[in-house]
Amino acid sequence: MRFLITSQIMVRYSILGSGSSGNSYIFSDGSDALLVDNGFSRAELMRRIESQGFDYSTIRAVFVTHLHPDHARGVGTIARKDGLCVFTSGRCQECEYEKLGIPQDQCRIIEFGDAVSIGSFLIRSFPTSHDSTGSSGYYISCPQASFTIVTDTGVFDQEMVQLARQSDVLFLESNYDSQMLKTGPYPYPLKKRIDGPRGHLSNTQAEEFLNQCGFFAALTGENKSEICYNSSKYRISKVFLVHLSDTNNSVSLLEKRFQWMGSVITVCPKGATLSGSIGDQ
C-alpha cells in the first residue's frame, strides 16, 4: 500500500523595521518574496533580510504605502540595482514619484480595491488617511495565509476592519499615547498633525480597532465597542503593534495596556526585526 504524503508550503514574514528610522516588511513562500516599503539603504535592507533567513534574490516586487522617507527613501535604489517593479496608487505616482529615481518601465499602479498577483501572493490595496497623497495599506493573501498592514493613517474605517478580520496576521499602527503627546516636547503644529485625521493611530484608536474586530468580546466575553462584529468569526491569530513613536509611546506602556490579549499580541520596538511563519515545510 502506498501512502501519499503531502506538505504545506511554509509562508514566512518579517517586520524588517518599523518606526521613523525606517520601515519595511517581507513576505515569502520559499520561492517568491515581496516587500512592502523600504526606508533603508540597500546594504542595510540586505543585512536585515539575510539576518532573518530570507533570500534577497527571490524578491519580485516592492509595494509602497506612501512617499515619506522612512517608508520610501530606499525604494529607488533597489529598483534600479535589482530591476524590481514598484507598485503604488495612481495618485501616489503623480506626486513627485520621479524623485525616487525609479525607471519609468518599472513603475506600476495598483489602484484602491485592485489586486495584483506576485507568485502565489495576491496583493490588494486600500486607501489610508495620511498627509501623503495616495497613501495606502495592503491586504496580502496566498493559499496558506493572509496579512493586513494598517499603518500611517489618522483614522480607520470598516474596510480596514473587515480585511483585518479575514487575516491570519495583522500589522497595526499604535503610534502614540495621547497624554504623552499632549504633554511632550513636540511643537504644537506637529502635535496637531500627529493627532489629526491625516496623522497616525493612537493607542486608543488601535485598541478600538481590535475591539471592533471582536477581540475583546472573544477573550473576555464582554463587548467593549459600539461596533463589534461576530467575535467567533475573525481568523486573526497574531497582532503586531508597529510604528511606535519613541518620544510619545513606550513598549512597556503598550504591553501593559494590551495584556488582556495575552500571547496574541506582540509589540514591535522601533527599529527591531520580528519574524514569523505559517504552515509546515
C-alpha positions in Angstrom: 0.0 0.0 0.0 1.3 3.4 -0.9 0.7 6.4 1.3 0.6 9.9 -0.3 2.5 12.4 1.9 1.6 16.0 1.3 3.3 19.0 2.8 2.0 22.5 3.1 4.3 25.3 2.0 5.5 27.4 4.8 4.9 31.2 4.4 7.4 33.3 6.2 7.1 37.0 7.1 9.2 39.6 8.9 8.9 43.2 10.1 12.4 44.3 8.9 12.0 47.6 10.7 9.2 49.9 12.0 9.2 53.5 13.0 10.7 56.8 12.0 14.2 55.2 11.4 12.9 53.0 8.6 10.0 50.7 7.7 9.9 47.5 5.6 8.1 44.2 5.6 8.9 41.0 3.7 6.7 38.0 2.8 7.9 34.8 1.2 6.5 31.4 0.2 10.0 30.0 -0.2 10.1 30.6 -4.0 8.9 34.2 -4.3 9.1 37.1 -2.0 7.7 40.7 -1.9 8.5 43.8 0.0 6.2 46.4 1.4 8.1 49.7 1.7 11.8 50.2 2.1 13.1 53.1 4.3 16.6 51.7 4.4 19.7 51.7 2.3 20.2 48.7 0.0 23.0 47.4 2.2 21.0 47.8 5.4 18.0 46.2 3.9 20.0 43.2 2.7 21.6 42.9 6.1 18.2 42.8 7.8 16.7 40.4 5.2 19.6 38.0 5.5 19.7 38.1 9.3 16.1 36.8 9.3 17.0 33.9 6.9 15.4 35.3 3.7 16.9 35.1 0.2 17.2 38.6 -1.2 17.4 37.3 -4.7 13.8 36.0 -4.5 12.2 39.4 -4.1 10.0 40.1 -7.1 8.4 43.5 -6.4 8.0 46.3 -3.9 4.7 47.8 -2.8 4.9 51.3 -1.4 2.4 52.6 1.2 3.3 56.3 0.7 6.3 58.5 -0.1 7.5 59.7 3.3 11.3 59.0 3.5 11.0 56.4 6.4 8.9 54.3 4.0 10.3 55.0 0.6 13.8 56.5 0.7 15.5 53.2 -0.4 13.0 52.1 -3.0 14.6 53.8 -6.0 18.0 52.3 -5.3 16.8 48.7 -5.1 14.5 49.3 -8.2 17.5 50.5 -10.2 20.1 48.0 -9.0 17.8 44.9 -8.8 15.3 45.5 -11.6 12.3 45.3 -9.2 8.9 46.6 -10.2 7.5 49.2 -7.8 3.7 49.4 -7.1 1.9 52.5 -5.7 -1.5 54.0 -6.1 -2.0 56.2 -9.1 -2.3 59.4 -7.0 0.9 58.5 -5.3 2.7 58.2 -8.6 1.5 61.7 -9.6 3.2 63.3 -6.6 6.9 63.7 -7.0 7.3 59.9 -7.5 10.1 60.6 -10.0 12.3 61.9 -7.2 12.8 58.3 -6.0 14.7 57.7 -9.3 12.6 54.6 -10.3 12.9 53.8 -14.0 9.7 54.5 -15.8 9.3 51.0 -17.1 9.4 49.6 -13.6 6.6 51.8 -12.2 3.3 50.0 -11.7 0.0 51.3 -10.5 -2.3 49.4 -8.1 -5.5 51.4 -7.6 -7.5 51.1 -4.4 -9.6 47.9 -4.5 -7.5 46.4 -7.3 -5.4 43.2 -6.8 -2.0 42.2 -8.2 -0.6 38.6 -8.4 3.1 38.0 -7.5 3.9 34.3 -7.4 1.4 32.7 -5.1 0.6 36.0 -3.5 -2.4 38.2 -4.2 -2.0 41.8 -3.1 -4.9 44.2 -2.6 -4.6 47.9 -2.0 -6.9 50.1 0.2 -6.8 53.8 1.0 -5.4 55.2 4.3 -5.8 58.7 5.7 -2.4 60.3 5.9 -0.7 63.5 4.8 1.0 61.9 1.9 -1.1 61.9 -1.3 -2.4 58.5 -2.4 -1.3 56.7 0.8 -2.4 53.1 1.0 -2.4 49.9 3.1 -2.2 46.3 1.8 -4.1 43.1 2.2 -1.8 40.2 1.2 -3.1 36.7 0.7 -1.8 33.3 -0.5 -3.2 29.8 -0.2 -1.6 29.3 3.2 -2.2 32.7 5.0 -3.3 36.3 4.7 -1.9 39.5 6.2 -3.2 43.1 6.6 -1.0 46.2 7.1 -2.7 49.2 8.6 -0.3 51.9 9.4 0.3 55.7 8.8 -3.4 56.6 9.0 -5.1 59.1 11.2 -8.4 57.3 11.2 -9.6 53.8 10.3 -12.7 52.6 8.5 -14.8 49.4 8.2 -13.0 48.2 5.1 -9.7 48.0 7.1 -11.5 46.2 10.0 -13.1 43.7 7.6 -9.9 43.0 5.8 -8.1 42.5 9.2 -10.8 40.0 10.2 -10.0 38.0 7.1 -6.3 37.9 8.0 -4.1 35.5 10.0 -1.7 38.2 10.9 -2.4 41.9 11.4 0.2 44.7 11.5 -1.5 47.6 13.2 -0.1 51.0 14.0 -0.2 52.1 17.6 1.9 55.3 17.2 1.4 57.4 20.3 -0.2 57.7 23.8 -2.5 60.7 23.7 -1.3 62.1 27.1 2.4 61.6 26.3 1.9 63.5 23.0 -0.1 66.3 24.7 2.5 66.9 27.5 5.6 66.0 25.4 8.2 68.2 23.7 6.8 68.4 20.2 5.8 71.8 18.9 2.0 72.4 18.8 1.7 72.1 14.9 3.4 68.7 14.9 1.2 67.5 17.8 -1.9 68.5 15.8 -0.5 66.8 12.7 0.1 63.5 14.5 -3.2 63.6 16.4 -5.2 64.7 13.3 -7.3 62.7 10.8 -4.3 62.6 8.4 -1.7 61.7 11.0 -1.3 58.4 12.9 -3.3 56.0 15.0 -3.1 56.4 18.8 -3.0 53.6 21.3 -6.7 54.3 22.0 -7.6 54.0 18.3 -5.6 50.8 18.0 -7.5 49.3 20.9 -10.8 50.4 19.4 -9.8 48.8 16.1 -9.1 45.5 17.8 -12.4 45.8 19.8 -14.3 46.2 16.6 -12.6 43.1 15.2 -14.2 41.3 18.1 -11.1 40.5 20.2 -12.3 41.9 23.5 -15.6 40.1 23.2 -13.9 36.8 22.3 -11.3 37.0 25.0 -13.3 38.3 27.9 -17.0 37.6 27.0 -17.8 41.3 27.1 -18.5 43.8 24.4 -16.3 47.0 24.7 -17.2 48.6 21.4 -20.3 50.2 19.9 -19.4 48.4 16.7 -18.4 44.8 17.2 -18.5 42.0 14.6 -19.1 38.4 15.4 -16.2 37.5 17.7 -16.3 33.9 16.7 -15.7 34.5 13.0 -12.5 36.5 12.9 -9.4 34.5 12.0 -6.6 36.7 13.3 -4.1 34.6 15.3 -1.3 37.2 15.6 -1.3 41.0 16.0 1.9 43.1 15.8 1.7 46.7 17.1 4.0 48.7 14.9 5.2 52.2 14.1 5.7 53.3 17.7 6.9 56.8 18.4 10.0 56.7 20.6 9.0 60.1 22.1 5.3 59.7 22.7 4.9 55.9 23.4 6.7 53.0 25.0 6.8 49.2 24.7 6.1 48.7 28.4 3.1 51.0 28.2 1.6 49.1 25.3 2.4 45.7 26.8 0.5 46.7 30.0 -2.4 48.2 28.1 -2.9 45.2 25.8 -2.1 42.5 28.3 -5.7 41.3 28.1 -4.8 40.0 24.6 -2.2 37.6 26.0 0.1 35.9 23.5 -1.9 37.1 20.5 -0.2 40.5 20.6 3.4 41.5 20.1 4.8 45.0 20.4 7.4 45.8 17.9 10.1 48.3 19.2 11.4 51.0 16.9 13.9 49.6 14.5 13.6 46.0 15.6 13.2 43.0 13.3 10.5 40.4 14.2 9.7 37.3 12.1 7.1 34.5 12.0 5.8 31.7 9.8 2.5 29.9 9.0 2.4 26.3 7.7 4.8 23.4 7.7 7.6 22.5 5.4 
